[in-house]
């Protein structure tokens, strides 16, 4: 994949949207950066068309919905089948994300949700049936994220609370 060149405005757009896309408008970004809202809309469109912005994602409190077991399942997949198996894992009911890892024995990390231990056992069985070797499972208490800070630093005089 070719590297895409971005300038300070593009970086700030990515930072602001990653920080809070739901409550950040093109006008907010334009005002903070000193450009027009149409410039920001055009830049967002270009970033989307180039595949830099691939969507936006909700931060859901799964526990509030009854899914109190949030787990990462560390798996080993044969390297020639890793990508295919990773994509197939997304079809298992309860799996919400999959990461392919380039190094190490535990080369696929699967995040899954369950209401109870029976759910997690079923997910494990289905992943094993696909061809994964499950090496380890860890329950997640909390997860925190942050926008990529170098995109926001020095781009404007705005204080990033």
GROMACS elastic network, one bead per residue, 0.5 to 0.9 nm:
[ bonds ]
;  ai    aj funct       b0    kb
    4    50     6  0.79539   500
    4    52     6  0.81192   500
    6     9     6  0.78732   500
    6    10     6  0.55668   500
    6    11     6  0.65749   500
    7    10     6  0.53290   500
    7    11     6  0.62605   500
    7    12     6  0.86920   500
    8    11     6  0.50266   500
    8    12     6  0.60771   500
    8    13     6  0.85685   500
    8   151     6  0.75561   500
    8   152     6  0.87521   500
    8   154     6  0.88618   500
    8   155     6  0.60836   500
    9    12     6  0.50558   500
    9    13     6  0.61132   500
    9    14     6  0.86155   500
    9    33     6  0.72480   500
    9    40     6  0.82819   500
    9    43     6  0.84311   500
    9   155     6  0.73943   500
   10    13     6  0.50891   500
   10    14     6  0.62617   500
   10    15     6  0.86147   500
   10    40     6  0.85278   500
   10    43     6  0.68286   500
   10    44     6  0.79776   500
   10    47     6  0.79517   500
   10   151     6  0.85155   500
   11    14     6  0.51310   500
   11    15     6  0.61233   500
   11    16     6  0.86204   500
   11   150     6  0.83451   500
   11   152     6  0.69642   500
   11   155     6  0.80530   500
   12    16     6  0.59858   500
   12    17     6  0.84276   500
   12    29     6  0.79491   500
   12    33     6  0.80412   500
   12   151     6  0.55559   500
   12   152     6  0.53665   500
   12   153     6  0.84257   500
   12   155     6  0.63283   500
   12   156     6  0.82276   500
   13    16     6  0.52450   500
   13    17     6  0.60709   500
   13    18     6  0.83544   500
   13    26     6  0.85629   500
   13    29     6  0.67117   500
   13    40     6  0.75763   500
   13    43     6  0.82580   500
   13    44     6  0.75002   500
   13   151     6  0.84016   500
   13   152     6  0.86067   500
   14    17     6  0.53129   500
   14    18     6  0.58878   500
   14    19     6  0.83986   500
   14    44     6  0.86084   500
   14    47     6  0.89467   500
   14    53     6  0.79628   500
   14   147     6  0.83539   500
   14   148     6  0.85409   500
   14   151     6  0.71244   500
   14   152     6  0.84312   500
   15    18     6  0.51444   500
   15    19     6  0.59966   500
   15    20     6  0.87380   500
   15   147     6  0.57681   500
   15   148     6  0.64094   500
   15   149     6  0.71383   500
   15   150     6  0.84016   500
   15   151     6  0.54484   500
   15   152     6  0.54670   500
   16    19     6  0.50951   500
   16    20     6  0.63722   500
   16    21     6  0.70094   500
   16    24     6  0.70091   500
   16    29     6  0.71999   500
   16   147     6  0.78871   500
   16   151     6  0.87662   500
   16   152     6  0.74326   500
   17    20     6  0.52969   500
   17    22     6  0.78562   500
   17    23     6  0.86384   500
   17    24     6  0.65110   500
   17    25     6  0.85382   500
   17    29     6  0.89281   500
   17    56     6  0.86398   500
   17   147     6  0.84404   500
   18    21     6  0.59949   500
   18    56     6  0.83251   500
   18   146     6  0.77774   500
   18   147     6  0.52162   500
   18   148     6  0.78713   500
   19    24     6  0.86716   500
   19   146     6  0.66843   500
   19   147     6  0.51554   500
   19   148     6  0.85959   500
   20    23     6  0.57809   500
   20    24     6  0.60728   500
   20   147     6  0.88040   500
   21    24     6  0.52180   500
   21    25     6  0.76782   500
   21    56     6  0.73166   500
   21    57     6  0.89163   500
   22    25     6  0.80299   500
   22    56     6  0.87382   500
   22    58     6  0.88847   500
   24    27     6  0.81559   500
   24    28     6  0.61417   500
   24    29     6  0.72332   500
   25    28     6  0.50813   500
   25    29     6  0.64987   500
   25    30     6  0.85759   500
   25    37     6  0.87665   500
   26    29     6  0.51822   500
   26    30     6  0.60188   500
   26    31     6  0.85674   500
   26    36     6  0.87033   500
   26    37     6  0.54401   500
   26    38     6  0.78389   500
   26    39     6  0.87068   500
   26    40     6  0.57014   500
   26    41     6  0.61850   500
   26    44     6  0.86833   500
   27    31     6  0.60244   500
   27    32     6  0.85221   500
   27    36     6  0.74672   500
   27    38     6  0.84024   500
   27    40     6  0.77772   500
   27    41     6  0.88887   500
   28    31     6  0.52730   500
   28    32     6  0.62245   500
   28    33     6  0.86363   500
   28    37     6  0.81112   500
   29    32     6  0.51584   500
   29    33     6  0.60786   500
   29    34     6  0.82873   500
   29    35     6  0.82711   500
   29    36     6  0.89709   500
   29    37     6  0.76191   500
   29    40     6  0.71522   500
   30    33     6  0.52308   500
   30    34     6  0.56264   500
   30    36     6  0.53467   500
   30    37     6  0.51222   500
   30    38     6  0.83945   500
   30    39     6  0.76779   500
   30    40     6  0.61778   500
   31    34     6  0.51502   500
   31    35     6  0.65161   500
   31    36     6  0.74531   500
   31    37     6  0.78341   500
   32    35     6  0.81364   500
   32   156     6  0.67255   500
   32   157     6  0.79631   500
   32   158     6  0.66836   500
   33    36     6  0.88703   500
   33   155     6  0.75528   500
   33   156     6  0.59525   500
   33   157     6  0.85164   500
   33   158     6  0.86712   500
   34   156     6  0.87719   500
   35    38     6  0.84590   500
   35    39     6  0.66283   500
   35    40     6  0.74890   500
   36    39     6  0.52331   500
   36    40     6  0.66929   500
   36    41     6  0.88939   500
   37    40     6  0.51219   500
   37    41     6  0.62493   500
   37    42     6  0.86505   500
   38    42     6  0.60585   500
   38    43     6  0.85057   500
   39    42     6  0.51543   500
   39    43     6  0.61666   500
   39    44     6  0.86371   500
   40    43     6  0.50556   500
   40    44     6  0.61116   500
   40    45     6  0.85468   500
   41    44     6  0.51357   500
   41    45     6  0.61750   500
   41    46     6  0.87038   500
   42    45     6  0.50609   500
   42    46     6  0.62759   500
   42    47     6  0.86792   500
   43    46     6  0.50611   500
   43    47     6  0.61210   500
   43    48     6  0.85327   500
   44    47     6  0.50560   500
   44    48     6  0.61207   500
   44    49     6  0.85904   500
   44    53     6  0.78322   500
   45    48     6  0.51011   500
   45    49     6  0.61192   500
   45    50     6  0.86062   500
   45    53     6  0.88563   500
   46    49     6  0.50383   500
   46    50     6  0.60787   500
   46    51     6  0.85427   500
   46    52     6  0.86218   500
   46    53     6  0.89797   500
   47    50     6  0.52443   500
   47    51     6  0.62969   500
   47    52     6  0.51469   500
   47    53     6  0.56156   500
   47    54     6  0.87302   500
   48    51     6  0.51017   500
   48    52     6  0.57867   500
   48    54     6  0.63749   500
   48    55     6  0.81400   500
   49    52     6  0.76518   500
   49    53     6  0.80008   500
   49    54     6  0.89263   500
   50    53     6  0.77863   500
   51    54     6  0.57320   500
   53    56     6  0.80842   500
   60    63     6  0.87364   500
   60    64     6  0.87295   500
   60    65     6  0.89878   500
   61    64     6  0.55465   500
   61    65     6  0.70403   500
   61    67     6  0.87934   500
   62    65     6  0.51073   500
   62    66     6  0.65730   500
   62    67     6  0.52383   500
   62    68     6  0.68409   500
   62    69     6  0.88047   500
   62    70     6  0.81507   500
   62   113     6  0.79984   500
   63    66     6  0.50772   500
   63    69     6  0.76479   500
   63    70     6  0.82990   500
   63   115     6  0.86744   500
   64    67     6  0.72717   500
   64    68     6  0.78375   500
   65    68     6  0.81309   500
   66    69     6  0.87553   500
   66   114     6  0.83546   500
   66   115     6  0.59612   500
   67    70     6  0.71454   500
   67   113     6  0.60493   500
   67   114     6  0.51645   500
   67   116     6  0.77423   500
   68   113     6  0.75672   500
   68   114     6  0.66729   500
   68   115     6  0.57552   500
   68   116     6  0.75341   500
   69   112     6  0.82239   500
   69   113     6  0.56404   500
   69   114     6  0.50240   500
   69   115     6  0.60173   500
   69   116     6  0.65640   500
   69   117     6  0.78143   500
   69   119     6  0.89470   500
   69   120     6  0.80028   500
   69   139     6  0.67794   500
   69   140     6  0.77092   500
   69   141     6  0.87840   500
   70   111     6  0.73383   500
   70   112     6  0.59852   500
   70   114     6  0.66078   500
   70   115     6  0.88859   500
   70   138     6  0.85465   500
   70   139     6  0.57592   500
   70   140     6  0.54261   500
   70   141     6  0.75195   500
   70   142     6  0.89165   500
   71   110     6  0.81337   500
   71   111     6  0.57104   500
   71   112     6  0.54254   500
   71   113     6  0.63522   500
   71   114     6  0.83168   500
   71   120     6  0.83525   500
   71   137     6  0.66932   500
   71   138     6  0.54549   500
   71   140     6  0.54018   500
   71   141     6  0.88065   500
   72   109     6  0.64714   500
   72   110     6  0.54928   500
   72   112     6  0.64181   500
   72   113     6  0.89749   500
   72   136     6  0.83351   500
   72   137     6  0.57347   500
   72   138     6  0.53031   500
   72   139     6  0.64695   500
   72   140     6  0.71269   500
   73   108     6  0.82442   500
   73   109     6  0.57542   500
   73   111     6  0.62852   500
   73   112     6  0.75544   500
   73   124     6  0.82503   500
   73   134     6  0.69570   500
   73   135     6  0.76970   500
   73   136     6  0.59702   500
   73   138     6  0.65522   500
   73   139     6  0.88169   500
   74   106     6  0.56880   500
   74   107     6  0.75613   500
   74   108     6  0.61411   500
   74   110     6  0.64795   500
   74   111     6  0.88998   500
   74   133     6  0.86684   500
   74   134     6  0.61215   500
   74   135     6  0.56026   500
   74   136     6  0.50962   500
   74   137     6  0.60683   500
   74   138     6  0.82152   500
   75   105     6  0.81280   500
   75   106     6  0.51140   500
   75   107     6  0.62955   500
   75   108     6  0.51282   500
   75   109     6  0.61505   500
   75   110     6  0.75681   500
   75   127     6  0.89397   500
   75   132     6  0.60011   500
   75   133     6  0.54362   500
   75   135     6  0.53262   500
   75   136     6  0.70747   500
   75   137     6  0.88170   500
   76    79     6  0.87285   500
   76    82     6  0.84209   500
   76   104     6  0.89754   500
   76   105     6  0.59639   500
   76   107     6  0.53205   500
   76   108     6  0.60898   500
   76   109     6  0.87227   500
   76   131     6  0.89635   500
   76   132     6  0.58506   500
   76   133     6  0.50623   500
   76   134     6  0.64231   500
   76   135     6  0.68332   500
   77    80     6  0.84072   500
   77    81     6  0.67118   500
   77    82     6  0.52887   500
   77    83     6  0.89056   500
   77    85     6  0.73708   500
   77    86     6  0.85701   500
   77   105     6  0.83828   500
   77   106     6  0.78246   500
   77   107     6  0.65144   500
   77   108     6  0.68376   500
   77   131     6  0.70509   500
   77   132     6  0.52809   500
   77   133     6  0.65168   500
   77   134     6  0.89638   500
   78    81     6  0.54026   500
   78    82     6  0.57855   500
   78   107     6  0.87540   500
   78   131     6  0.85420   500
   78   132     6  0.82178   500
   79    83     6  0.79527   500
   79   107     6  0.82750   500
   80    83     6  0.77165   500
   80    84     6  0.85200   500
   81    84     6  0.54159   500
   81    85     6  0.59695   500
   81    86     6  0.84573   500
   81   131     6  0.89562   500
   82    85     6  0.52123   500
   82    86     6  0.59700   500
   82    87     6  0.86594   500
   82   100     6  0.72771   500
   82   107     6  0.78739   500
   82   108     6  0.75346   500
   82   132     6  0.89828   500
   83    86     6  0.50681   500
   83    87     6  0.63063   500
   83    88     6  0.86101   500
   83   100     6  0.71000   500
   84    87     6  0.53451   500
   84    88     6  0.62129   500
   84    89     6  0.87266   500
   85    89     6  0.60829   500
   85    90     6  0.89523   500
   85   108     6  0.89882   500
   85   127     6  0.89266   500
   85   130     6  0.69684   500
   85   131     6  0.73251   500
   85   132     6  0.75835   500
   86    89     6  0.52007   500
   86    90     6  0.70444   500
   86    98     6  0.62011   500
   86    99     6  0.73255   500
   86   100     6  0.68166   500
   86   108     6  0.69784   500
   86   109     6  0.87974   500
   86   110     6  0.83025   500
   87    90     6  0.55915   500
   87    91     6  0.76192   500
   87    98     6  0.76808   500
   88    91     6  0.55658   500
   88    92     6  0.75319   500
   88   127     6  0.89573   500
   88   130     6  0.76566   500
   89    92     6  0.54801   500
   89    93     6  0.89105   500
   89    95     6  0.69980   500
   89    97     6  0.86029   500
   89    98     6  0.72942   500
   89   110     6  0.78548   500
   89   126     6  0.85606   500
   89   127     6  0.65895   500
   89   130     6  0.76724   500
   90    93     6  0.77883   500
   90    94     6  0.85247   500
   90    95     6  0.57182   500
   90    96     6  0.67721   500
   90    97     6  0.67673   500
   90    98     6  0.69680   500
   90   110     6  0.87427   500
   91    94     6  0.86192   500
   91    95     6  0.73524   500
   92    95     6  0.57108   500
   92    96     6  0.88949   500
   92   123     6  0.68038   500
   92   126     6  0.69071   500
   92   127     6  0.74946   500
   93    96     6  0.84852   500
   93   112     6  0.86367   500
   93   113     6  0.88973   500
   93   123     6  0.72539   500
   94   111     6  0.85777   500
   94   112     6  0.53093   500
   94   113     6  0.51358   500
   94   114     6  0.64365   500
   94   119     6  0.78767   500
   94   120     6  0.83140   500
   94   123     6  0.69999   500
   95    98     6  0.77857   500
   95   110     6  0.69710   500
   95   111     6  0.59062   500
   95   113     6  0.64606   500
   95   123     6  0.77308   500
   96   110     6  0.78059   500
   96   111     6  0.57662   500
   96   112     6  0.55066   500
   96   113     6  0.72871   500
   97   109     6  0.83211   500
   97   110     6  0.59149   500
   97   111     6  0.51512   500
   97   112     6  0.71512   500
   98   108     6  0.69552   500
   98   109     6  0.57471   500
   98   111     6  0.62606   500
   98   112     6  0.89360   500
   99   107     6  0.82222   500
   99   108     6  0.56008   500
   99   109     6  0.50795   500
   99   110     6  0.64241   500
   99   111     6  0.85415   500
  100   107     6  0.59382   500
  100   109     6  0.66171   500
  100   110     6  0.88430   500
  101   104     6  0.74932   500
  101   105     6  0.89616   500
  101   106     6  0.75081   500
  101   108     6  0.55863   500
  101   109     6  0.73712   500
  102   107     6  0.64283   500
  102   108     6  0.87761   500
  103   106     6  0.79940   500
  103   107     6  0.64557   500
  104   107     6  0.59744   500
  105   108     6  0.87800   500
  105   135     6  0.89616   500
  106   109     6  0.73507   500
  106   133     6  0.89437   500
  106   134     6  0.85067   500
  106   135     6  0.69473   500
  106   136     6  0.86409   500
  108   132     6  0.87048   500
  112   120     6  0.78103   500
  112   123     6  0.79102   500
  113   116     6  0.89776   500
  113   119     6  0.79318   500
  113   120     6  0.73744   500
  114   117     6  0.71345   500
  114   118     6  0.80079   500
  114   119     6  0.50656   500
  114   120     6  0.57809   500
  114   123     6  0.87111   500
  115   118     6  0.81089   500
  115   119     6  0.64143   500
  115   120     6  0.82833   500
  116   119     6  0.55122   500
  116   120     6  0.68804   500
  116   121     6  0.89729   500
  117   120     6  0.50937   500
  117   121     6  0.61120   500
  117   122     6  0.85972   500
  118   121     6  0.50410   500
  118   122     6  0.61620   500
  118   123     6  0.86286   500
  119   122     6  0.51887   500
  119   123     6  0.62579   500
  119   124     6  0.86746   500
  120   123     6  0.50535   500
  120   124     6  0.61576   500
  120   125     6  0.86433   500
  121   124     6  0.50812   500
  121   125     6  0.62214   500
  121   126     6  0.86798   500
  122   125     6  0.50872   500
  122   126     6  0.61847   500
  122   127     6  0.85910   500
  123   126     6  0.51457   500
  123   127     6  0.61285   500
  123   128     6  0.85575   500
  124   127     6  0.51445   500
  124   128     6  0.61264   500
  124   129     6  0.85729   500
  124   134     6  0.74935   500
  125   128     6  0.50809   500
  125   129     6  0.61358   500
  125   130     6  0.87328   500
  126   130     6  0.63567   500
  126   131     6  0.89384   500
  127   130     6  0.51207   500
  127   131     6  0.66965   500
  127   132     6  0.57145   500
  127   133     6  0.80769   500
  127   134     6  0.79674   500
  128   131     6  0.52335   500
  128   133     6  0.60633   500
  128   134     6  0.69704   500
  129   132     6  0.72413   500
  134   137     6  0.78201   500
  140   143     6  0.73305   500
  146   149     6  0.77059   500
  147   150     6  0.88784   500
  147   151     6  0.82128   500
  147   152     6  0.83601   500
  148   151     6  0.60169   500
  148   152     6  0.75140   500
  149   152     6  0.53202   500
  149   153     6  0.62914   500
  150   153     6  0.52507   500
  150   154     6  0.82000   500
  151   154     6  0.82899   500
  151   155     6  0.74218   500
  152   155     6  0.57881   500
  152   156     6  0.77194   500
  152   160     6  0.79597   500
  153   156     6  0.74635   500
  153   160     6  0.86273   500
  154   157     6  0.71444   500
  154   158     6  0.89493   500
  155   158     6  0.84085   500
  156   159     6  0.83114   500
